[in-house]
Amino acid sequence: MTRPASPAHSGPRSVAVVGAGMVGLSTAWFLQERGVDVTVYDRDGVAAGSSWGNAGWLTPGLATPLPEPAVLSYGVRAVLSPSSPVYVPPSANPSLLRFLAGFARNSTATRWLRAMRALVPINSLSLSSFDALAEGGVEARTLDAKSFLAAYRTAGERRVLLDELEQIHAAGQSMEFDVLDGDEARGIEPSLSDEIGAAIRLHGQRYIDPGHFVHALGDAVRARGGEIRERTEVTEVRDAATGVTVLTGDGQNRHFDAVVLATGAWLGRHARKFGVRSLVQAGRGTASASRSSTCRPAPCTSPASASPARRSATGCASPE
């Protein structure tokens, strides 16, 4: 794999990326597309955190703001219940309390719509960006989720997701789906129980093996001349007159034109001093792998984490 030719531009020539997960490495890859020298730092290693421990769904059709009016009716129970997929361990931590207060403040229809409209152009680029990675030499693939089902006991429970899909459409994002009864859903996914009486089948979504994909992305960044420094903790990022200085736990410091902080829940550690006040709170997701005759090797996730309604089955995707 060869590195792209350096285009003429007035932007940064060298960039440090802190975080070797999906966000950090994909940012590094696309910076390399523009001829930028990149050095990636991670205190553990490639895909060592949430970029490995997730279900791998690529679902721009359902990438929506989590704060919404319906969340307030069940959100406190969901956040504080240890069995909930969005459980956050309670504590007197002021940051957690500020996060929860801000979450509640933004759970209005007006703010949801404003945030959704901001996400629409990003969502429209997501799948094509994965295609660009593959076409550019990243040796990992995305798979079509041919039977992405959200299954429910009753049509009443299904109504919540239908309402959400209508709101998504009103914000300018298209989403193809089928409304099914229980028998139709079992015809697509025989593993569903007889208790399922209603379902929605979503089209145009994909999934990946997240650990494999991120490692392949790291290999591609290295093959293009990028440096990935694993087991290297960034202790400080200093603003300098002509860029930034990155200090690491091994006592080294290096100068770069710019830095990208892709540290997820640890964003505030280095970003706060530069005026970033947004709180990023780590929660808990759910992921499992299913291997059976009806749901072949593919991620299966509980849709209960994606919508206010309790959904009583799993969404399964069968690869080609």
C-alpha positions in Angstrom: 0.0 0.0 0.0 1.4 3.4 -1.0 0.9 6.6 0.7 -1.2 9.2 -1.3 0.7 12.0 -2.9 0.8 15.2 -0.8 -1.6 17.8 -2.2 -0.8 21.4 -2.1 -2.6 23.0 0.9 -2.1 25.5 3.7 -3.3 23.2 6.4 -1.2 21.2 9.0 1.6 19.0 7.7 2.0 17.0 10.9 -0.7 15.9 13.3 -0.8 13.9 16.5 -3.8 11.8 17.1 -4.5 10.7 20.7 -6.5 7.5 20.7 -6.1 4.4 18.5 -9.7 3.5 18.2 -12.1 3.7 15.3 -12.4 7.5 15.5 -8.7 8.2 15.9 -7.5 5.8 13.3 -10.0 6.7 10.7 -9.2 10.4 11.3 -5.5 9.5 10.8 -6.3 7.6 7.6 -8.2 10.5 6.0 -5.5 12.9 7.1 -3.0 10.8 5.2 -5.3 11.0 2.2 -4.5 14.7 2.3 -0.8 14.2 2.6 -0.5 14.8 6.4 2.1 13.0 8.5 0.4 11.4 11.4 1.5 9.9 14.7 -1.1 8.0 16.8 -0.8 7.6 20.5 -2.7 5.1 22.7 -2.1 4.3 26.3 -3.0 0.7 25.6 -3.1 -0.3 22.0 -5.1 -0.4 18.8 -8.8 -1.2 19.4 -8.2 -1.7 23.1 -11.3 0.0 24.4 -14.9 0.6 23.2 -13.8 0.2 19.5 -13.4 -3.5 20.3 -16.2 -4.0 22.8 -19.2 -3.0 20.8 -21.7 -4.8 18.5 -20.3 -3.3 15.2 -23.5 -2.0 13.8 -23.3 0.6 11.0 -26.8 2.0 11.3 -26.9 5.6 10.1 -30.6 5.3 9.7 -30.9 5.0 13.5 -28.1 7.4 14.5 -30.2 9.9 16.4 -29.8 12.1 19.5 -30.5 10.0 22.6 -31.9 12.9 24.6 -35.6 13.2 23.6 -38.9 13.8 25.5 -39.8 10.2 25.8 -36.5 9.5 27.5 -37.5 11.5 30.6 -40.3 9.0 31.3 -38.0 6.1 31.6 -34.5 7.5 31.5 -33.8 7.7 35.2 -34.7 4.0 35.7 -32.7 3.0 32.6 -29.6 4.9 33.6 -29.6 3.8 37.2 -30.7 0.1 36.7 -27.7 -2.3 36.7 -29.5 -4.5 34.2 -30.0 -1.6 31.7 -27.8 -1.4 28.6 -27.3 2.3 29.2 -26.5 1.9 32.9 -24.2 4.5 34.5 -22.9 3.6 37.9 -24.4 6.2 40.3 -22.0 8.4 42.3 -21.7 11.9 43.8 -19.3 12.8 41.0 -20.1 16.4 40.0 -19.3 15.6 36.4 -21.9 12.8 36.3 -24.5 15.1 37.9 -23.8 17.9 35.4 -24.0 15.3 32.6 -27.4 14.1 33.8 -28.7 17.6 34.2 -27.6 18.5 30.7 -29.1 15.4 29.3 -32.5 16.2 30.9 -32.2 19.9 29.7 -31.7 18.7 26.1 -34.6 16.2 26.1 -37.0 18.5 24.4 -38.6 18.1 20.9 -37.0 21.4 19.7 -33.5 20.5 20.8 -33.9 16.9 19.5 -34.9 18.2 16.0 -32.0 20.7 15.9 -29.5 18.0 16.8 -31.0 15.5 14.4 -30.8 18.0 11.5 -27.1 18.4 12.4 -26.6 14.7 12.2 -28.3 14.1 8.8 -25.4 15.3 6.6 -23.0 13.2 8.8 -25.1 10.1 8.6 -25.4 10.5 4.8 -21.6 10.2 4.6 -21.1 7.3 6.9 -21.5 4.2 4.7 -19.7 5.8 1.8 -16.8 6.6 4.1 -16.4 2.9 5.0 -16.5 2.2 1.3 -13.7 4.7 0.8 -11.6 3.0 3.4 -12.0 -0.4 1.7 -11.3 1.1 -1.7 -8.2 2.8 -0.3 -6.7 -0.5 0.9 -8.1 -1.2 4.4 -8.4 -5.0 4.3 -11.7 -5.3 6.1 -15.2 -5.3 4.8 -18.7 -4.2 5.8 -21.5 -6.7 5.6 -25.1 -5.9 4.7 -27.6 -6.5 7.5 -30.2 -8.3 5.4 -32.6 -9.0 8.3 -32.3 -6.2 10.7 -35.4 -6.6 12.8 -36.8 -4.7 15.7 -39.3 -7.1 17.2 -42.1 -6.4 19.8 -44.8 -8.2 21.6 -47.5 -5.8 20.5 -48.2 -3.2 17.8 -48.5 -0.7 20.6 -44.9 -1.2 21.7 -43.8 -0.9 18.1 -45.5 2.5 17.8 -42.6 4.2 19.6 -40.1 3.3 16.9 -42.5 4.1 14.1 -43.0 7.6 15.7 -39.2 8.0 15.9 -38.8 7.0 12.2 -41.4 9.6 11.3 -39.4 12.2 13.2 -36.2 11.1 11.5 -37.9 11.5 8.1 -39.2 15.0 9.1 -35.6 16.0 9.9 -34.6 15.2 6.3 -33.1 11.7 6.7 -34.5 8.8 4.6 -35.0 5.3 6.0 -36.5 2.3 4.2 -38.4 -0.1 6.4 -41.2 -2.7 6.4 -43.9 -3.0 9.0 -44.5 -6.7 9.8 -46.7 -8.8 11.9 -45.4 -11.7 14.0 -45.7 -14.4 11.4 -44.0 -12.2 8.7 -41.1 -11.5 11.2 -40.7 -15.3 11.9 -40.7 -16.0 8.2 -37.6 -13.8 8.0 -36.0 -14.8 11.3 -37.3 -18.2 12.5 -35.5 -17.9 15.8 -38.1 -15.3 17.0 -40.5 -16.7 19.7 -44.2 -17.0 19.3 -44.6 -14.1 21.7 -43.5 -11.7 18.9 -46.6 -10.0 17.4 -45.1 -7.0 15.6 -41.9 -6.0 14.0 -40.1 -3.5 11.8 -37.5 -4.6 9.2 -34.9 -1.9 8.5 -33.1 -1.7 5.1 -29.8 -0.3 4.1 -27.9 -0.9 7.3 -24.6 -2.8 7.7 -22.3 -4.2 10.3 -18.6 -5.0 10.8 -16.4 -7.1 13.1 -15.2 -4.1 15.0 -12.0 -5.5 16.5 -10.9 -6.9 13.1 -11.8 -3.7 11.3 -10.0 -1.3 13.6 -6.8 -3.5 13.5 -7.0 -3.5 9.7 -7.3 0.2 9.8 -4.3 0.5 12.0 -2.3 -1.7 9.6 -3.3 0.6 6.8 -2.2 3.7 8.6 1.2 2.1 9.3 1.5 0.9 5.7 1.1 4.5 4.5 4.0 5.6 6.7 2.1 6.6 9.8 3.4 5.9 13.3 1.3 4.2 16.0 2.8 4.4 19.4 1.0 1.8 21.6 1.3 1.6 25.4 2.3 5.3 25.3 0.2 7.6 27.5 -0.1 11.2 26.6 0.4 13.1 29.9 -0.1 16.7 28.5 -0.8 18.6 25.4 0.7 22.1 25.4 -0.3 24.9 23.1 2.7 26.4 21.3 3.2 29.5 19.1 3.6 27.4 16.0 1.5 24.3 16.9 1.3 21.9 19.8 3.7 19.9 22.0 2.7 16.4 23.0 4.3 15.1 26.2 4.3 11.4 27.0 4.8 9.2 30.1 8.2 8.1 28.9 9.5 11.6 29.2 9.5 12.5 25.5 7.9 15.5 23.9 7.3 16.1 20.2 6.1 19.1 18.3 3.2 18.9 15.8 1.2 21.4 13.8 -2.1 20.2 15.3 -3.5 17.5 17.5 -6.7 15.4 17.4 -8.1 14.2 20.7 -10.0 11.0 20.1 -10.1 9.6 23.6 -13.8 9.1 24.1 -14.9 9.3 27.7 -11.5 10.7 28.6 -11.8 13.7 26.3 -12.0 16.3 29.1 -8.6 15.3 30.5 -6.8 17.1 27.7 -9.5 19.1 26.0 -10.8 21.1 29.0 -7.8 23.4 29.1 -8.6 24.4 25.5 -12.1 25.5 26.3 -14.0 22.2 25.6 -16.7 22.0 28.3 -18.8 19.2 26.8 -19.1 16.2 29.1 -18.6 12.8 27.7 -20.0 10.2 30.1 -19.1 6.5 29.7 -22.1 4.2 29.8 -22.5 0.5 29.0 -23.6 -1.1 25.8 -24.5 -4.7 25.0 -23.0 -7.0 22.4 -23.0 -10.7 21.7 -22.1 -13.0 18.9 -24.6 -15.6 17.6 -23.7 -18.7 15.7 -26.7 -20.8 14.7 -28.4 -22.1 11.5 -30.8 -19.2 11.5 -28.6 -16.3 12.6 -25.2 -17.0 11.2 -22.0 -15.4 12.5 -23.2 -11.8 12.9 -23.8 -9.4 15.7 -27.0 -9.6 17.6 -28.0 -6.7 19.7 -30.9 -6.0 21.9 -32.9 -3.2 20.4 -34.0 -2.2 23.9 -31.0 0.1 24.1 -32.1 2.0 21.0 -35.6 3.2 21.8 -37.8 4.1 24.7 -40.0 1.1 24.2 -39.0 -2.2 25.7 -38.5 -4.5 22.7 -38.8 -8.2 23.4 -36.5 -9.8 20.9 -33.1 -9.3 19.2 -32.2 -7.7 16.0 -30.2 -10.3 13.9 -28.3 -9.8 10.7 -27.4 -12.6 8.4 -24.4 -12.1 6.2 -24.4 -13.1 2.5 
